[in-house]
Amino acid sequence: MNANQILLIKKSWRLLRQVAPELVGDTFYSKLFYDHPELRRMFPKEMDEQYKKLIDMLSSMVARLDDLESLQQELTELARRHLGYGVLPKHYAMVGEALLWTLERGLGSDWDEATAEAWATCYGLIGGHMSKV
């Protein structure tokens, strides 16, 4: 990931943070569960807290893009916790698809080819790292 991609991710995340976290979370999980209903059982019935966790986790990751070593440590810890929830390596690709779809919908006209490529690269690193833990 290059410096320009990091800037695009940070800029687009700032824009998306202006949207209610519940809306972003609901959009993401609705897409994830629509495409992969078998994943629904891994999550609580009441999703409000999960929406907040998603936004907080993404915010933390975006903030650490300038310090990949710190980010990798956080991702390793997160992946270990997710193993306990029954998350399998193949699930990270499913999450990535839902995330990119959500970002595109949430950013609207601010989603362009460069931003899409930056986020795809970023999630490729994140999902790739987490799936190997």
PELIN-V518500 format. One record per residue. N is the residue number from 1. RES is the residue in three letters. D_LAST is the distance of its C-alpha to the last C-alpha in Angstrom with 1 decimal. Layout:
N/RES/D_LAST
N/RES/D_LAST
This chain:
1/MET/20.7
2/ASN/24.3
3/ALA/26.3
4/ASN/28.2
5/GLN/25.2
6/ILE/24.0
7/LEU/27.6
8/LEU/27.7
9/ILE/24.6
10/LYS/26.0
11/LYS/29.4
12/SER/28.4
13/TRP/26.2
14/ARG/29.4
15/LEU/31.4
16/LEU/29.1
17/ARG/29.1
18/GLN/32.8
19/VAL/32.2
20/ALA/31.9
21/PRO/28.3
22/GLU/29.3
23/LEU/30.4
24/VAL/27.3
25/GLY/25.1
26/ASP/27.5
27/THR/27.6
28/PHE/23.8
29/TYR/23.4
30/SER/26.6
31/LYS/25.4
32/LEU/22.0
33/PHE/23.9
34/TYR/26.7
35/ASP/24.7
36/HIS/22.3
37/PRO/24.3
38/GLU/22.1
39/LEU/19.6
40/ARG/22.4
41/ARG/22.1
42/MET/18.8
43/PHE/20.7
44/PRO/23.8
45/LYS/27.2
46/GLU/28.2
47/MET/26.0
48/ASP/27.6
49/GLU/25.2
50/GLN/22.2
51/TYR/24.0
52/LYS/24.2
53/LYS/20.5
54/LEU/19.7
55/ILE/22.3
56/ASP/21.4
57/MET/17.7
58/LEU/18.8
59/SER/21.6
60/SER/19.4
61/MET/17.2
62/VAL/20.4
63/ALA/21.9
64/ARG/19.2
65/LEU/19.4
66/ASP/21.9
67/ASP/19.5
68/LEU/16.3
69/GLU/15.2
70/SER/15.7
71/LEU/14.0
72/GLN/10.8
73/GLN/11.0
74/GLU/11.8
75/LEU/9.0
76/THR/6.5
77/GLU/9.0
78/LEU/9.6
79/ALA/6.3
80/ARG/6.8
81/ARG/10.3
82/HIS/9.9
83/LEU/8.6
84/GLY/12.0
85/TYR/13.8
86/GLY/13.0
87/VAL/11.0
88/LEU/10.1
89/PRO/8.7
90/LYS/12.5
91/HIS/13.1
92/TYR/11.8
93/ALA/14.7
94/MET/17.0
95/VAL/16.3
96/GLY/16.8
97/GLU/20.1
98/ALA/21.3
99/LEU/20.5
100/LEU/22.4
101/TRP/25.2
102/THR/25.5
103/LEU/25.7
104/GLU/28.3
105/ARG/30.4
106/GLY/30.2
107/LEU/31.1
108/GLY/33.9
109/SER/36.0
110/ASP/33.7
111/TRP/31.0
112/ASP/31.9
113/GLU/30.5
114/ALA/29.3
115/THR/27.6
116/ALA/26.0
117/GLU/24.7
118/ALA/23.4
119/TRP/21.4
120/ALA/20.1
121/THR/19.0
122/CYS/17.4
123/TYR/15.5
124/GLY/14.6
125/LEU/12.9
126/ILE/11.3
127/GLY/10.3
128/GLY/9.3
129/HIS/6.9
130/MET/5.5
131/SER/5.7
132/LYS/3.8
133/VAL/0.0
